[in-house]
Amino acid sequence: MAQKGFLIDMDGVIYKGSEPIPGAVEFINSLRERGFPFLFLTNNSQRTPRDVCYKLRKMGFNVTDEDIFTCAMATARYLASRKEHGTAYVIGEGGLLTELHNVGYSIVDDHPDYVIIGEGRTIMLESVDKAINMIMNGSKLIATNLDPNCPVGSGKYRAGCGAFVAMLEFATGKQAFSVGKPSPVMMRMARKLLQLSTDETIMIGDTMSTDILGAGSMGFTTVLTLSGVTQETDLDQFGYTPDFIIKSVKDLLNEDLLAQVLDKQHEPVLNVA
């Protein structure tokens, strides 16, 4: 069997809120023990990898900072590859600002190369107005992701990055470029970080329109878990299907099912216990 590795979404896949999904700690720790490379992918640009790792370790996951890959990291690395030591006006929080600084970008309030939009709990209309004028004057609009909303626990949501991006696009008539899932930019970067080929890469996610669409478009093996956003009743809305459908990552503790996923014997598997 060729080497295989896993790209794994987080919220809705390995935890909900501040609680791990049953079986998730055991599954992730078993990947570590058995030597399967893995990387957590998140479309949340607010927190640094260290912050995310701290949260996961408190839940019992055997992970390090290097196991985390955020859309903020992907955005910063992409922009650095397009323009070294560029400038940016940022609507977002610490995770995004940190990654931009890490690649040599300067954060400015006037005539930036890029206007970059990430998640934020304190986004002000004044910042949005500034961004509109910068974009109208030639700055490029970059989105860390296009998620329309973000779950905040207890069945509640707040506006996501995509909601603010849509407002800026409508106000300026300019189209944003998004780096986060399902963009092939983030998917390709993550695969290369694990030093895997396309047919060695397995994506586990809970959202058809980001995790499964992005990974499927790249040719990765796709595993949809029904423990998060997408439910079984939603599947008819999509013109594409995952290779495997499971109730939660706990199902992958079943050695027979895990072997099928690793070998990509992909008759869709639904509700495997």
C-alpha positions in Angstrom: 0.0 0.0 0.0 1.3 3.5 -0.9 1.8 6.0 1.9 -1.5 7.7 2.8 -2.1 10.9 4.8 -5.1 12.9 6.0 -6.3 16.4 5.7 -8.9 16.9 8.5 -11.4 19.7 9.1 -11.9 20.5 12.7 -15.2 22.1 13.9 -17.9 19.5 13.3 -15.4 16.8 12.6 -13.3 16.4 15.7 -15.0 18.7 18.1 -18.1 20.9 18.5 -17.7 24.0 20.6 -15.3 23.1 23.4 -16.1 19.3 23.4 -14.5 16.6 21.3 -16.8 14.5 19.2 -16.9 11.0 20.7 -14.1 8.8 19.3 -12.3 11.7 17.7 -9.4 11.8 20.3 -8.9 8.1 19.9 -8.9 8.4 16.1 -6.4 11.3 15.9 -4.1 9.7 18.5 -4.2 6.4 16.6 -3.1 8.2 13.4 -0.1 9.6 15.4 0.7 6.3 16.9 0.5 4.4 13.5 2.6 7.0 11.7 0.0 8.4 9.3 0.8 12.0 8.5 -2.1 14.4 9.0 -2.9 18.1 9.0 -5.8 20.0 10.4 -7.3 22.5 7.9 -9.5 25.4 9.1 -11.2 28.3 7.4 -11.0 30.3 10.6 -8.3 33.0 10.3 -8.8 34.4 13.8 -6.4 32.3 15.8 -2.7 31.3 15.3 -1.7 27.7 15.1 -0.4 27.9 18.6 -3.8 29.0 19.9 -5.6 26.3 18.0 -3.2 23.6 19.2 -3.7 24.7 22.8 -7.4 24.2 22.4 -7.0 20.8 20.9 -4.5 19.6 23.5 -6.9 20.7 26.3 -9.4 18.3 24.7 -6.9 15.4 24.8 -5.6 15.4 21.2 -1.9 14.5 20.7 -1.0 17.4 18.4 1.6 20.1 17.8 1.5 23.6 16.2 2.9 22.0 13.0 -0.3 19.9 12.7 -2.4 23.1 12.1 -2.9 24.8 8.7 -5.2 27.8 8.7 -6.6 29.8 5.8 -4.6 32.8 7.2 -1.4 30.8 6.7 -2.5 29.9 3.2 -3.5 33.5 2.4 -0.2 34.9 3.6 2.0 32.4 1.8 0.0 32.9 -1.4 0.4 36.6 -1.3 4.1 36.4 -0.6 4.5 34.2 -3.7 2.7 36.9 -5.8 4.5 39.9 -4.3 7.3 39.9 -1.8 7.2 42.4 1.1 3.9 43.8 0.0 1.4 45.9 2.0 -2.0 45.1 3.2 -5.0 46.7 4.9 -6.6 44.0 7.0 -10.1 43.5 8.4 -9.5 40.6 10.7 -7.8 39.5 13.9 -4.6 38.3 15.3 -4.2 35.0 13.5 -4.3 36.7 10.1 -2.1 39.7 11.1 0.5 37.3 12.6 0.8 35.2 9.4 1.1 38.3 7.2 3.9 39.6 9.4 5.6 36.2 9.3 5.9 36.4 5.5 7.3 40.0 5.5 4.1 42.0 4.8 3.5 45.4 6.3 0.0 46.4 7.6 -0.9 49.9 6.4 -3.8 52.3 6.4 -3.2 53.9 3.0 -2.8 52.7 -0.6 -2.2 49.0 0.2 -1.4 46.4 -2.4 -4.2 44.2 -1.0 -7.3 44.6 1.1 -7.6 41.3 3.0 -10.8 40.2 4.7 -10.9 37.6 7.5 -13.2 36.7 10.4 -13.7 39.3 13.0 -15.9 39.8 16.0 -15.4 43.6 16.1 -15.6 44.7 12.5 -16.6 48.3 12.3 -18.4 50.2 9.5 -15.5 52.7 9.4 -13.1 49.9 8.5 -15.5 48.7 5.7 -15.7 52.2 4.3 -11.9 52.5 4.2 -11.7 49.2 2.5 -14.3 50.2 -0.1 -12.3 53.3 -1.0 -9.0 51.4 -1.2 -10.5 48.8 -3.5 -12.0 51.5 -5.7 -8.5 53.1 -5.9 -6.8 49.9 -7.1 -6.1 47.7 -4.1 -6.9 44.0 -4.8 -9.6 42.3 -2.7 -8.5 39.1 -1.0 -10.7 36.8 1.1 -9.3 34.3 3.5 -12.4 32.3 2.8 -16.0 32.7 1.6 -17.9 31.0 4.4 -21.2 32.9 4.8 -21.5 32.3 8.5 -19.6 30.8 11.5 -21.1 28.6 14.2 -20.5 29.9 17.7 -22.1 27.1 19.7 -25.6 26.4 21.2 -27.0 26.4 17.6 -26.1 30.1 17.1 -24.2 31.7 14.2 -22.4 35.0 13.4 -21.6 36.6 10.0 -18.7 34.9 8.3 -15.9 36.3 6.2 -18.0 35.6 3.0 -20.8 37.9 4.2 -18.4 40.9 4.5 -16.7 40.0 1.2 -20.1 40.0 -0.6 -20.8 43.4 0.8 -17.5 44.8 -0.5 -17.9 43.1 -3.9 -21.4 44.6 -4.2 -20.2 48.1 -3.1 -17.2 48.2 -5.4 -18.1 46.0 -8.4 -14.8 44.2 -7.8 -14.5 40.4 -7.3 -12.5 39.0 -4.5 -10.0 36.1 -4.8 -10.4 33.6 -2.0 -7.6 31.4 -0.8 -9.4 29.2 1.8 -11.3 26.0 1.3 -12.5 25.0 -1.3 -9.8 26.9 -3.2 -7.2 24.6 -4.8 -4.6 27.1 -3.4 -5.1 25.9 0.2 -5.7 22.3 -0.8 -2.5 22.1 -2.8 -0.4 23.8 -0.1 -1.7 21.4 2.5 -0.9 18.3 0.4 2.6 19.5 -0.3 3.2 20.2 3.4 2.5 16.5 4.1 4.7 15.6 1.1 1.9 13.5 -0.4 0.8 12.9 -4.0 -2.8 13.4 -5.0 -3.7 9.8 -4.8 -2.1 9.5 -1.3 -4.3 12.3 0.2 -7.5 11.7 2.1 -9.8 14.6 3.1 -12.2 14.2 6.1 -14.7 17.0 6.4 -18.3 17.9 7.4 -19.2 20.4 4.7 -19.9 19.5 1.1 -19.4 23.0 -0.3 -16.0 23.5 1.1 -14.2 20.3 2.4 -15.6 17.8 -0.1 -15.8 20.2 -3.1 -12.3 21.4 -2.7 -10.8 18.0 -2.1 -12.8 16.3 -4.8 -11.8 18.9 -7.3 -8.1 18.1 -6.5 -8.6 14.4 -6.9 -8.2 13.5 -3.2 -10.2 10.7 -1.6 -13.1 12.4 0.2 -14.8 11.3 3.5 -17.9 13.2 4.5 -18.8 13.0 8.2 -22.4 13.7 9.2 -21.4 15.0 12.6 -21.3 18.7 11.5 -22.8 20.9 8.8 -24.0 18.7 6.0 -26.7 16.1 6.8 -27.9 13.1 4.9 -31.0 15.0 3.8 -28.8 17.7 2.2 -27.0 15.4 -0.2 -29.5 15.6 -3.0 -28.7 19.3 -3.3 -25.2 18.6 -4.8 -24.1 17.3 -8.2 -21.1 15.6 -6.7 -20.7 12.9 -4.1 -18.0 12.0 -1.5 -16.2 8.7 -1.8 -17.3 7.7 1.7 -20.1 8.9 4.0 -19.8 8.2 7.7 -21.6 9.2 10.9 -18.5 10.5 12.6 -14.8 9.8 12.7 -15.4 7.2 15.4 -16.5 5.0 12.5 -12.9 5.1 11.2 -11.8 3.2 14.3 -13.3 0.3 12.5 -10.3 -1.4 10.9 -12.3 -2.8 7.9 -13.7 0.6 7.0 -10.4 2.4 7.5 -8.8 -0.2 5.2 -11.4 0.6 2.5 -10.7 4.3 2.8 -6.9 3.8 2.6 -7.4 1.5 -0.5 -10.1 3.8 -1.9 -12.6 1.0 -2.4 -15.2 3.7 -2.7 -18.6 2.4 -3.0 -20.3 5.1 -0.9 -20.5 3.9 2.7 -23.3 5.5 4.8 -24.0 5.2 8.5 -21.3 2.6 9.2 -21.1 1.8 12.9 
